[in-house]
Amino acid sequence: MDLAEVTCPTCFEPFQVPLPAAPETPCDLDYDCEVCCRPMVISVYEDGGDLFAEARGIHD
């Protein structure tokens, strides 16, 4: 299982999340920060064969 590091848009703490399989991307995942528990959306996308993840607040 591949992991990606994201940074919480609320508390700015980094943490790792498991990535879905490449055929399931691009996708948006509803996720709660593992540090402050605030909700966020993590966008997972493929670029050049690599998977990337970006976190944003639910109201961004």
C-alpha positions as a LaTeX table, in Angstrom:
\begin{tabular}{lrrr}
\hline
Residue & $x$ (\AA) & $y$ (\AA) & $z$ (\AA) \\
\hline
Met1 & 0.00 & 0.00 & 0.00 \\
Asp2 & 1.39 & 3.38 & $-1.01$ \\
Leu3 & 1.30 & 6.30 & 1.40 \\
Ala4 & 1.38 & 10.04 & 0.72 \\
Glu5 & 2.15 & 12.84 & 3.14 \\
Val6 & $-0.40$ & 15.63 & 3.34 \\
Thr7 & $-0.55$ & 18.73 & 5.52 \\
Cys8 & $-3.73$ & 19.62 & 7.36 \\
Pro9 & $-5.11$ & 22.94 & 6.08 \\
Thr10 & $-6.35$ & 23.77 & 9.62 \\
Cys11 & $-3.53$ & 22.86 & 12.03 \\
Phe12 & $-0.75$ & 22.62 & 9.39 \\
Glu13 & 0.54 & 19.32 & 10.82 \\
Pro14 & 1.77 & 16.74 & 8.29 \\
Phe15 & 0.61 & 13.12 & 8.38 \\
Gln16 & 0.43 & 10.18 & 5.99 \\
Val17 & $-2.63$ & 8.76 & 4.26 \\
Pro18 & $-3.03$ & 5.53 & 2.27 \\
Leu19 & $-3.49$ & 6.08 & $-1.45$ \\
Pro20 & $-6.12$ & 4.30 & $-3.52$ \\
Ala21 & $-5.05$ & 2.12 & $-6.43$ \\
Ala22 & $-4.08$ & 4.03 & $-9.59$ \\
Pro23 & $-7.19$ & 2.88 & $-11.56$ \\
Glu24 & $-9.35$ & 4.58 & $-8.90$ \\
Thr25 & $-7.80$ & 8.00 & $-9.47$ \\
Pro26 & $-8.37$ & 10.87 & $-9.81$ \\
Cys27 & $-10.63$ & 11.02 & $-6.76$ \\
Asp28 & $-11.52$ & 13.10 & $-3.73$ \\
Leu29 & $-11.51$ & 11.51 & $-0.28$ \\
Asp30 & $-13.37$ & 12.86 & 2.76 \\
Tyr31 & $-10.88$ & 12.64 & 5.62 \\
Asp32 & $-10.46$ & 13.87 & 9.18 \\
Cys33 & $-7.08$ & 15.19 & 10.26 \\
Glu34 & $-5.21$ & 12.63 & 12.33 \\
Val35 & $-3.90$ & 15.42 & 14.59 \\
Cys36 & $-6.75$ & 17.93 & 15.14 \\
Cys37 & $-9.67$ & 15.83 & 13.77 \\
Arg38 & $-10.94$ & 18.66 & 11.54 \\
Pro39 & $-12.60$ & 17.55 & 8.27 \\
Met40 & $-10.85$ & 18.00 & 4.94 \\
Val41 & $-10.92$ & 16.75 & 1.38 \\
Ile42 & $-7.87$ & 14.98 & $-0.01$ \\
Ser43 & $-7.56$ & 15.08 & $-3.80$ \\
Val44 & $-5.59$ & 12.17 & $-5.24$ \\
Tyr45 & $-4.34$ & 12.35 & $-8.81$ \\
Glu46 & $-1.81$ & 10.72 & $-11.09$ \\
Asp47 & 0.93 & 12.61 & $-12.88$ \\
Gly48 & 3.52 & 10.84 & $-14.98$ \\
Gly49 & 2.71 & 7.48 & $-13.44$ \\
Asp50 & 3.10 & 8.71 & $-9.84$ \\
Leu51 & 0.25 & 9.31 & $-7.40$ \\
Phe52 & 0.00 & 12.59 & $-5.50$ \\
Ala53 & $-2.32$ & 13.83 & $-2.77$ \\
Glu54 & $-3.30$ & 17.36 & $-1.71$ \\
Ala55 & $-5.43$ & 18.29 & 1.29 \\
Arg56 & $-7.80$ & 21.25 & 1.40 \\
Gly57 & $-10.46$ & 22.47 & 3.78 \\
Ile58 & $-14.01$ & 21.40 & 3.06 \\
His59 & $-15.03$ & 24.98 & 2.28 \\
Asp60 & $-12.10$ & 25.85 & $-0.04$ \\
\hline
\end{tabular}
